[in-house]
Amino acid sequence: MKLQESHQLHQKTVNELDSLKAEYNVLLADKAKLRGELDEVRQNLLIEGKQRKAVETELHKLKKLVPENDDDFEILYKIFDFMFAVGLEKILQLLTSGDIDVQIHAVKVVANLAAEDINQEKIVEEGGLDALLLLLRSSPNTTILRVASGAIANLAMNEVNQCLIMNKGGAQLLANTASRTDDPQTLRMVAGAIANLCGNEKLHAVLREDGGIKALLGMVRSGNSDVIAQVARGLANFAKCESRGIIQGHWRGRSVLMEDGVLTWLISNTTSAPASCRRHMELALCHLAQNEDNARDFISSGGVKELVRISVESTRDDIRHLAKKTLRLSTTFKSEMHGEWP
């Protein structure tokens, strides 16, 4: 009996030893596989680093060709040809380069690529939007802030991208950028980006909560007509979405823009604004006036008289027609005018 037990114990030990040997062999194979994969990753990183260095070197050679005013499209397109040759992924990697000159010229290329609809989806898929937002968050360079804001404005022409920009905190970053600079060109780009976001009714509540509308109005401090034109365009987009939402039954009530002092600003500045600003201001007034819950604000502020003036004096036929239609359909405005306007 003891001999049998001893034999069984020996056999059990042998089996366990064989099992451990098998597991050890598996671990050795796994280790060899992992070592091979690690070597491959290291090799890829070395290749990636060399490619990145080559792109940076070429970009250094080309950077003197890039015009400061971005108007020399022939030269820019020569750079585009080079960038397409190395690939969009490599371009976007340069946005995080430690060389400020490389960053500047890379973001200029991305901004121009983003102006084309065909490139926008790919830029976002490759992480370009995240890289641009990171530049707004961290870069102290005025040129980078200006061009990155312009690139985001281009991407914000697309409804899907608008939602992504908002979800990633883009409105807050744009508002913060506006508060950090007095450069008119940067403010124009930031205002343009926010104006595009204003064209999406679904984003209005968050846009306002994140300080987008406050920042938009704050940028009129620049006194620059191009900046003010973008501010007015944003307000017109916002008001148009509101009036369309009311017509479609999405919501009703007094415009949130009234609480931000928009009506007072529009009435005070429409007649004296340059033509590029005036048409947006007039459209904003017409769209705000289409909301019957805004009627009392228009009456108390003199907005009805401004609407009458627009219906007669606007240089745009479509805006004159819209103002007349708005006055004609509002029972409150008709009562206020007492037959003074046909």
Buried (B, 14 or more C-beta within 10 A) or exposed (E): EEEEEEEEEEEEEEEEEEEEEEEEEEEEEEEEEEEEEEEEEEEEEEEEEEBBEEBBEBBEEBBEEBEEEBEEEEBBEBBBEBBEEBEBEBBBBBBEBEBEBBBBBBBBBBBBBBBEEEBBEEBBEBBBBBBBBBBBEEBEBBBBBBBBBBBBBBBBBBEEBBBBBBEBBBBBBBBBBBEBBEBBBBBBBBBBBBBBBBBBBBBBEBBBEBBBBEBBBBBBEBEBBBBBBBBBBBBBBBBBBBBEBBEEEEEEEBBBBBEBEBBBBBBBBBEEBEEBBBBBBBBBBBBBBBBBEBBBBBBEBEBBBBBBBBBEEBEBEEBBEBBBEBBEEBEBBBEBBEEEBE
